[in-house]
Amino acid sequence: MTAPAMRDDAGAPGEGTRARGEPMREAAGRVSMRGIVKRHGTFTALHGIDLDIEPGEFFALLGPSGSGKTTTLRILAGLEPLNEGRVLLDGADVTFREPGERDVAMVFQSYALYPHMTVFDNIAFPLRMIATSPDAVERAVRDAATKVRIDHLLARRPGQLSGGQQQRCALARAIVRKPRLFLLDEPLSNLDAKLRLETRVELRKLQRSLGVTTVYVTHDQEEAMTIADRVAVFMEGRIVQVGRPQDIFTRPATAIVAAFIGSPPMNLLPADVRGGALHVAGVELPMTRSLGADGPVTLGVRPAALRIAPTGLPARVYLIEDLGDTTIVDLDVAGQVIKLRTDHRPQIREGEQVHVAFAGDACHLFERDSGLRRSV
């Protein structure tokens, strides 16, 4: 199988599809991916991905670099061939359809704007590709530009815009033709930290106002957790958990997910369950909750759940990170550094010996060998 052709002048896949005058389908934008396998020679990039996305949903594909999230997005767009599986859009099998036949719009990390064209012409490009009347183009471009607040920049060229303005131009080009699906590949990664915070809020409000199904790729777990309705967490070419952001945060399915989600992420320590008690770093911690069968486990505790206490796990203060409104305390527990987060500056010094404790309902237990969450 060969990769579907994509014209060099097609600023985003799907620009130039639905016939003029064709109404938008009710509740359009349902995505189903079944058994998606992608190989590069002997390397398997995706191991049987199954995914369902509901119409109008803001859905994030989250994972570290090389986890398969962008490959999944490109397969959905039709830019990448697959080796096994099916892709369904609104119940129709589009597995072998060209990008321009899928009625989707994609915003690339690099924005893919045409430097020789004005902002107006960049936004108008997909409409002109389907021979839309000049009056309709004028109305649609100005409407899209207004939605992303660049209507005052239509006469400029991309080189005269800031990174944030270029990103808005790419978004306007995507929304101008009212596709049934938006695909966003790390669209905020080229922006500075302050602008990323501002733009992700605006992007979420824009998606809600348009009601278009949006699939958003990011490696930034804070970004995914704050703007997505649901998140699929990718690790090494597999989806390891799908759910609402809060559900993934409060009940991570595996130790790997627990270590990836959160800022700072969950602390993980080797432990043992013996006789209803938890043994960590040579200390027995009696628990009122059920811990399951005796055996080796991995203990997970969020930094915000830890506190300095008279008794508990012995620790040495390794480093104090004062962040203004919060303080992160790095603690050496039996040779492993864990983090404690508090909203006040604790009265401790670096190098001091202390004890840390946590409530029993704040601990997460994972099987030591498989990494799977214990259902207790």
N, C-alpha and C positions, 0 to 999 in steps of 0.2 A: 504494500500500500504506500502511496506517495502522499506527501503533504499537500493539502488543498492550496491551490494557487491564490495569491493575494496580490492585487495590483499595487505597485509602488505609490500610486496616487490615491489610494483609498485610506484616508487618514485614520479610520477605525473600521474594524470588521462590521459588516452589516450596513454600512452607509450606502443606501441605494437598493432597498429591497421592496418593502410593501408598496403596492401600486397606489398611485395618488387617488385619494377619495375613499380608500378602503378604511372602514372604521376600526378603531381599536377593539380587540376582543375583550369581552367582559372577564374580569379576573385573569387577565393574561399574565404570563410570566412564571408559570409553574415549571420547575426544573426537576428532572429525575435522571440520575446517573446510576447505571447498574453494572457492576463487575468491571470497572474501568481498569485496564492493565496497560501500562506503557513501559516499553523496554528501549534501552539504548544499547544495542549489542548484547553483551552478557549482563549488563546492569539493568535491574528493574527499578524504574523510577516510581511507579505506582503499582501497588499490590491489591488489585480488586476493590476499587473505591465504589462505595454505595452512598448516595447522597440524595436527599429530597429537600427542595426549597419551595416554600409556599408563595403564591402571588402576593406582591406588595411587600415582601419581607426584605429587611436589610440583613444580609447574611455574610458573615466574615469567615474567610479561610485563613486560619492563624497557625503559624509554625515557624521554626527557625529556618535559616537558609538551607536549601537542598532537601526540604521535607516533602516537596511535591505539590505545594499549594498553587504556585504559578503554572505548573504543567497542567494541573486540573482546570484552571481558568482558561488556558489556551485551548485545551481540548473542547471545553464548553463553547468557546468562540469559533471553533472550526479552524484554528490556526495551527493545530498540532494533531497529527494522525494518532489513532490509538491502535493497540494490538488486539485487545479484546474488550468486549463490553458494548453498551448502548447508551446514547444520549437522547433524552426525550425532552421536548419543549412543548408544553401544553398538550401532552399526550401524543404528539407526533414524533416519530423517529427521525432525528436529524443527524444521525451518526456520520453519514457520508455526504451531507450537504456542504456546499461551499460556505465560507463566512458570510458572503453577501446574501445568502438565502435563509439566514437564521433570524433576521429582524432583531439583532442585538447591536449595541454600541459599546465600544471599549475605550477607556481612557488609560493610556500607557504611562508608565513611570516617567518617561522622557517627554510626555505631552504630545509628541509627534505633530507639531504645528509646522505649517509651511512658511519658511522665513521670508519669502518674497511676496507673500500675500498679506493684506491688511487683516485685522481682527475680524472685520465684517466678512471678508471673503473666506477666511478660515472657517467661520461658523456656518456660512452659507454653502460651503462646498458639498456636503452630503445631499442637500436639497437640489442643487443644480445638477448633480449626478443623475437625478431622476426627472430632470426637465420640469421642475416646479416653476410656476409662473413668477415673473419678477415681483409682482405685487405681493404674492404669498410669501416669497423669500424675504422681502423687506419686513413684513409683519412678524414672521417667525423668528428671524434673526434678532430683531429688536426686543421681542418678548423674551427670548432665551437670554440675551445679554443683560436685560433688566433683572431677571431672576438671579443671576450670579453677580450683579452689580458691577458690570463693566460696560454699560451702555454708553458711557462717556469716553470710551477708549476705542471705538469701532474704527477710527481712521488710522490708528497706529499699526505698526508691524510687531511681530513677536519680540524682535531684538530690542524694542523700546519699552518692553514690559518687565516688571519684576517677576520673580519666580511665582509668587502667589497669583499675579494677574494672568500669567501664562496658564497656570493650572485652571483658573476660572474660564479662560477661553476654551481650553480642551473640554471642560465640563459643558459649556454652552454648545459646543459642536456636537456633543453626545446627546444632549436633551432636545436639540432643535427638531429632530425628526420623530420624536415621540416613539422610541423603540419599546419593545415589550420587556427588554432586559438590559440593565447596565452592568458592565463588567469593569471593575476598577482595579488596576494592578499597581499597588503601592503608590497611589496618586499624591500622597503628601510627603513622601520620603525626601524630596529635594528641597523642602521648606525648612526654615529655621524653627527652633522649638516653640517660640511664641506664636508664630504664624500657623504652625501645625495645630496648636490648641484652638486657635480662633477658627481655622478653616474646617476642622472636623465637626465643630458644632454647626457651622453653616451648611456643611455637606449633609448632615443628618436632617436638618430642617428642610433642606431642598428636597431630599428623597421623600420625606413625609408629605410634602406639599404636592409632589408629582405622583406619588403612589406607585412608582415603578419598582419592580423587583430588582434588587441590587446585590451583586456578589462582589465582595471587597476583599482583596488579598493584602495581608500585612504580616510583618514579623513582630510588630509592636503590640504586645498583649494589652497594654493600657488603652491603646487606640481601639482595638477590637472590643474590649470590655465596655467601653463608654458609648459606642455608637451602634453596635449591632443588636438586632433582636435575638439572633442565635449565632452560635460560633461552632465551627468544626475545627478541632485541634489536630494538626498534622504532625506526625513524627515518622521519619524514615519511610516515606511513601505510603503510610497508612493513616487512616482517620482513627484516632484513639479515643475521642470523646466528642459528642455533639450535644449541645444544650444551650439554655439561656446563660448569659454571662454569670449571673449570680449563682446559678446552680453549679456551674463548673468551678467557681471559686470556693463555694462552701462544701462541695462534695466531689473533689477531683477523682476520676476513675482509676488513676494509676499514680505511682510515685513520680513518674516522669512529668505528667501533667501538673502535679502539685509543685514540682520544682520549677516549672516554666511560668505558671500563672501567679500573679501577685507582684507587688513592688514595695519592698523586697519580696522575693518568692518565699514559699514555705521552707522552714528549716526541716531537714531530714536527718535523723540520727538512728544508728543501729540500736535495737532493743530486743528484749525477750519477754514473752508472756510466760509467767510461771505461777501456778496456783492462784490465779485471779489478780495477780499484781504485775506491774510493769517494771522491768529492771532496765535501767538506763545508766550508762557510765558508772557501774558499780553501786548504784543507789536503787533501793526498792521504793517504788511509788505506788502505794495502795490506791485502788480505783473503786468508785462506787458503781460504775457502769460495767457492762459485760465486755470482755476483751476477746472472747472466742477461745479457741483451743490453744493450749500451750505450744510454744515454738518460737523460732526467730522471726522478728518482724522489723519493719522500718517505721519509726515514729515520725509523724509530721506535726509540726506546730507552727502556726502563723506568727510572724514577728510581733504583731500587735497583741497576741494572746500571752506573751511572756511578760513576767514582772520580776523585779528584784525583790527577794523575800528573805526572811530569817532562815528558812530551811528550804531544801529542794536540791537541785542539781548543782554541785560545786562548779564554779566557773571563775575564770580570770578575765578581767576587763582588758580587751585587746586594743580597742580603738573606740573613740566617741566621735560620731559624726553629727555636728550641730547643723540642722537644716533650717533653723529659724522657728517655724511653727511646729516642727517635729524633731526628735532626736533619734538617731540610729546608734545603738550600742552593739559593737561587735564583741562577742564573748567566746573565749576558748573553753570548750567543754570536752575534756578527755582528748585533747589534741585536734578537735574539729571546731572550726569557727562557725558560730550561729549568730543570727541577728535578732535584736530586741528593738521594737519601735514604740516610742512613747511620745505623748504630746507635751511633756515637760522635760526639763533638764534634770536628770537624776543626780543626786548628791554622791557621786562616785568618781574615782580617778582611774586613769589608765594604769594597768598593772595591779590593781586592787583585787583581792580575792572576795567573791560574793557568792550568793546562791540565787538561782533562778527557779521560778515555779510557774505553773499554769493550771487552769481549771481542767478537771477531767473531761468535760464535754468539749474542750478545745483541741483534744488530741485526735489525730487521724492515724489509722493503722493500715499498713500495706504489707502484703506478703513479701518476705525478704527475697525469695527466688523470682517470682513472677512479676512483682511490682504492683499487682492488682490490689484494689482496695478491699479491705475486710468488711463484710456486710454485718457489722455489729453496731 
